[in-house]
Amino acid sequence: MILLEMEIDAATIQVNVYLLIVLVGLILVLVGYSLWMGKRNTQKLIDEHINIDPISGYGNFARFVDDAEIMLKYKDVNYVVGVIDISNFKAINDYYGRNQGDRILKSVADRIHDIIMPDGIFTRMFADRFVFMINFLDINSLKYIIETYLEDIEFEIEELREVIKINCNCGMYIIEDYGEDVNMMIDKAAIASKLSKKSISKMVTILDNNINYDIARKQKLTYKMSKALNNHEFVPYIQPKVSFRDGHIVGGEALVRWMSPEDGMIAPNDFIPLFEQNGFVNKVDFYMLERICAMIKKRSEWGRYTVPISVNQSRMHVYDTVYINKLINTFDKYGINKNNIVFELTESAFTENTDDMIDLIRRMSKLGYNISMDDFGCGYSSLNMLNLLPISELKLDKQFLDDESEKSRYIIKSIVNLAHGLGIKIVCEGVETAEQVEFLTNIGCDIAQGYYYAKPMPMNEFEKLLDGDVCLLR
């Protein structure tokens, strides 16, 4: 009996231990599951935080790029990338405050969501710029829909009981190369958006083949420019400046030409504006200055005749805080007289960042550098600039000479008299006919420059003219 009771107790204990083990195991499973779910939810919250734009509440740019790359795998669908900017958002943000600005961004994001979803994706890229990608059947229909949705956005500021109209501009790029980098697609759409912003009548602009070609050309030139400078592909051409009095060469203007081994001669109008945008023009300007200084130094050392050479300087130099020091170092390097170089700046350069430019020109003049105002008469502040700036030479804009009216002739004569009264030499550009030469000679113009006398030529050919002491009178 006792033995039986002991066996029952042992069995009971064994069952209880087993149940305890099962219970503990179940508890551990539940605890583990809870921890796993908590970790999963935490990770989900982290992922959502990482992939959500805090202002708009929609997916952020990183998520947009990932989603766009997935969409572009379906190459049987037509896609367009678009950029939407809010006009004058900075002014709105500054005036109404950041909180109201963020609410406006959220409101615009909601409107874009209504346009794009569920057939596309969008995000706030930064500040007031939104980007989207959407498939389409007819691009003009999509353009109409976007214009309709964007043209009547209004935002109510309840605290001020004020309703303001939000103006947007949009640029779109139709995707052709599905393997192209998404950021490059956005850049192209952004260019179209910028064009739309400049247009009064267009709220939405679609990037066409001409604009696309221009982008590709600029990218190609940008890629090649540094290598071209190192390989001396930028070549000085010099156009003689001729005295009206006796026809002898009294100066020259150095004009840059890009001699590309692959593309031949690239015209300045094709690369100078681009270089001014990306800042590379400063390097090209100093490269040209050094080439001219080297030529003048060589001729001086050999005892040959030299004349002042004009070199063009971009308005971008006004932003270079060490520009003057660079000039000083360059002249010290070659040991040439400052009167051998004339720095030409276009009239438009004097009307942009006026105070800084005036300060720069005055500092240059005090150091003995000669300044010429190019394209005089094509701007709006010419007479005022003559009063403020210590310039030694004035180059009359070609448009006055091309206009053969009596009024234009009277303006030219008045400018010549005004310049002489201020002790400034007058150079007339674009001289092409004997009649023009006769007129300019009779009114006392000092120097001529134009095809009537000579076209821009390689530096060695210009030197041959100087060595021959050629008279270019006809």
Secondary structure, DSSP 8 states (H G I E B T S, - for coil): -HHHHHHHHHHHHHHHHHHHHHHHHHHHHHHHHHHHHHHHHHHHHHHHHHHB-TTTSSB-HHHHHHHHHHHTT-TTS-EEEEEEEETTHHHHHHHH-HHHHHHHHHHHHHHHHHHHTTTEEEEEEETTEEEEEEE-S-HHHHHHHHHHHHTT-EEEEGGGTEEEE--EEEEEEE---TTS-HHHHHHHHHHHHHHHHH-SS-SEEE--HHHHHHHHHHHHHHHHHHHHHHTT-EEEEEEEEEETTT-BEEEEEEEEEEEETTTEEE-HHHHHHHHHHHTTHHHHHHHHHHHHHHHHHHHHHTT-----EEEE--GGGGG-TTHHHHHHHHHHHHT--GGGEEEEEEHHHHHSSHHHHHHHHHHHHHTT-EEEEEEETSSS-HHHHHHH---SEEEE-HHHHH--SHHHHHHHHHHHHHHHHTT-EEEEE---SHHHHHHHHHTT--EEESTTT---EEHHHHHHHHHTT-B---
